[in-house]
Amino acid sequence: MENSATRSSEKETRVALLGFGTVGSAVAHLLQTQQFDGVRLTRIYNRGIQRKQGSTRAEGLHGDIIWTDNIEDVLASDADVVIETIGGLDPMGEWLARALLAGKHVVTANKQLIAYRGAGLSQLAREHGVSLVYNAAVAGGVPVIPAVLHGLQGDRVRQIAGILNGTCNFILSQMEAGADYHDVLAKAQAAGYAEADPTADVDGYDARAKLCILARTAMQIGLDPDAVPVQTIRNVRLVDFHYARDLNCTIRQVARIESDGETVRARVGPTLVPHTSPFAWSHGTQNLVMTTGEFGGDVVFSGHGAGGNPTAVAVVSDLLAVAHGSASVSLPVQNRAVSREFVAPHYLRFVVQDKPGIVSAIAGALAQVGANIDSIVQRPGYPKDALPFVVTTEPCSTATIQQAVDTIAKMPTMLEEPLLLQILREPQES
Ligand code: HSE
């Protein structure tokens, strides 16, 4: 079917932008600065448009852009492409569906919407001969989706492990250098990296949505995001970085999926990563994705995963692909159930009121579930009335270890909930 961008290939592609926040305003300025041939920003939608129009972010934009706070103006307009940078499931799902129905291409950075409803929206786009592109939804400025769509289709991707949330990477890499969790989170919010509700960042929902999109594009696996377990980074303390260092590791939020053809395992959570792994080298708002293919082996993608300008580059690149008619790749996807049964070595950190017999009680609980202790680490100098120490285990299933931790947590000497983290194995061992 002929669509509006191909119809207008000899003339301008008219662009309507939804949202004028950190990413939206960066998109507008990138379009203005780069002056791409045949592409023109004609409309901007935002709530409270007068405030946005009068803000410093709007300075320098050309005067013939139509600003509106009525979505109907955009949907009824002659825009060929709608760019969405607002986020959220509702009302955005309905608005973008209506844009597709009206024959407009859609470029979106909305990971929650694509993770939960991307299959239906893609179907709608196909039925109406338009493109739905969302490369900016995963890893901000790192073009991992076009790379796996166009560059890895010849392989059979079996594993993906990624640092997919810039805010968590910023927080954890600053904590590694000694900073306080709350101070760093406030800095990430002030810099515009964090989601409107930073719960999505620190509790893993943002990375989970991105993991589900990657699973769909790189592995052709459709997952229900709610079925993928998440673990918050809120319980990671500075002491964990000290103990991680003693184990030649640091801590990062890692999103993982593995498929052996039968079982699909996936999870998101803070994870010990060896100093020798590329995950440990990723600092600040960087994202890093490692895919492992059955034939091609490991491929690593890395770059800025959050922030206005890096994300705007991804959005505008999608727009240009649409304008040039090269945006659509459609692959068959199979919906799969998620298993939580990852087998990994584990890190357990306890804070106890010190007294004889604690280590033996913990060892007993671990032996009860068949988990083998690899090391016991206790740094000198901590107060005996709130003593943190660490046990690591040989590889075993996280669900099994969790049973032991639930028993240990009930011991009267435990002053807080034990922290259980997976340890990422060295790449050559996996
Ligand atoms: N809050 C997200 C992050 C922004 O920190 O990665 C990009 O999706």
Residues whose N, C-alpha, C, O or C-beta is under 5 A from the ligand:
A	BS01	HSE	L164 N165 G166 T167 Y193 A194 E195 D201 G305 A306
